Amino acid sequence: MGEYTLLALVSVLLVVLYERLWLRSGIFSDSRFWIAMAICYAFMLLVNGWFTKLSAPIVLYDPDHHIGWRFPWDIPVEDYVFGFSLLTAVAARWKALDRDDDAVATDAPSGPTPPGAIR
């Protein structure tokens, strides 16, 4: 197994552990996450397919560092795995921060803010 493949798989493991054990945002049960993932992958297919097409590649991959499986349009499968890791890490952190902001907002005192007070 090439190091690009190994790093891709490790990235998924780390991101899933980050979500499940630390953030606990519940993103994997949120349909909006999966819809956003589908939209991102649709554009990834177009752009990455153009970048990695074997007939005229813009991005080259060392064949010694990945398993060599490409689907579709010559896209290395590791790119999907890294894409999942990147999108999931960002979306889970964003959702966790939003949850934290909601908690702070509910703890804030109600009523008018006195002049000169910082909220």
C-alpha positions, 0 to 999 in steps of 0.5 A: 500500500502506498503512503498516499493511500495509507495517509488517506485512510489514517485521515478518515480514522482520525477525523471520525475519532475527532468527531465521535470522541471530542466534538460530538456534533452529531454530524453523521446523523444530519442529512444536511451534511450528507447533502453538502457532501454530495454537492461537494463531490459533484463538483469534485468529479468535474474539477478533479476529473479534469485535473487528473485525466491521464490523457493530459494531466495537470496533477501527477501522482507518483504511482509508487505512493498510491494503489493506482485505482482510478474512478471515474475519469482517472480520479485516484480513489484516495482523493475521495477519501482525503476529500471526505476527511477534509469536508467532514473535519471542517463541517463537524468543527463548524457545527460544534462551534455553532452549538457552542455559540447557541449555548453562550447565547442562551446563557447571556443575560436578557434585557437591555444592555447598560450604556458602556457595557460590552456584550 
